[in-house]
Every structure is written in structure tokens, then in C-alpha cells.
Amino acid sequence: MTMKRICMVDFQGVPQSYVAQIDLTTEVAESMWGPHETSRDDLGEWISFAFVLSGGALVALVREMDNAPHPGYILTSITELSPRSLLAQFMVESGLSRDAVLHEGFE
């Protein structure tokens, strides 16, 4: 089984602040998963894609709508999995190359 796209409103819980930075453009993400959603928090608006992985972990790829400080997307999650295990599972289920990981948040 592979991950399934969910609405950002279903991405509920206390997210891990940062799992990894993924080299991915919005255009490529939308070609893979459909149109992005816009989410909001105290920091501003975010381009967002949320998923549930086959084991039930919730993950989201987010990028600041305006003035993103780095290229790509931040992978965050709501799960009991270790960040390393989560990243490995996400990369397999998403079909993205491991080379797309620009930085791991747990190094």
C-alpha cells in the first residue's frame, strides 16, 4: 500500500517541527498529487500537501507561500515513528528519489 493524499484539515495533532528538506518544485508536486492547498498558522500562509502513509503516519510537505528562505519543501509529520524511519518510508511511498533530500532534521 502507498500513501494517500488527505486534506490539510485532517492533519491534526502535534507535528514534529522538521523531518527533512525536500528538493521539490510546486509544479512537480502538483503533477504528482494534484493542486496544492493553502494552510495558515501564526507564521503566515503555506503551500501544503498532506498525506497518510500506509502505516497511518500523517505527513505534510509545506512551503512558505511568500519569501520561502530555502528551495523545496519541509517534510513534517504527526507520528510516533522516528524521524529517520518516517523519512525512509515517505521517500519510498512518494516515489521521490533519496537524492531529493537536501537536509535531514535529525542529523
Sequence and secondary structure as in RCSB ss.txt:
>XXXX:A:sequence
MTMKRICMVDFQGVPQSYVAQIDLTTEVAESMWGPHETSRDDLGEWISFAFVLSGGALVALVREMDNAPHPGYIL
TSITELSPRSLLAQFMVESGLSRDAVLHEGFE
>XXXX:A:secstr
   EEE GGG  S  EEEEEEE   HHHHHHHH S EEEEETTEEEEEEEEE TTS EEEEEEESSS SSSSEEE
EEESSS HHHHHHHHHHHHT  GGGEEEETT 
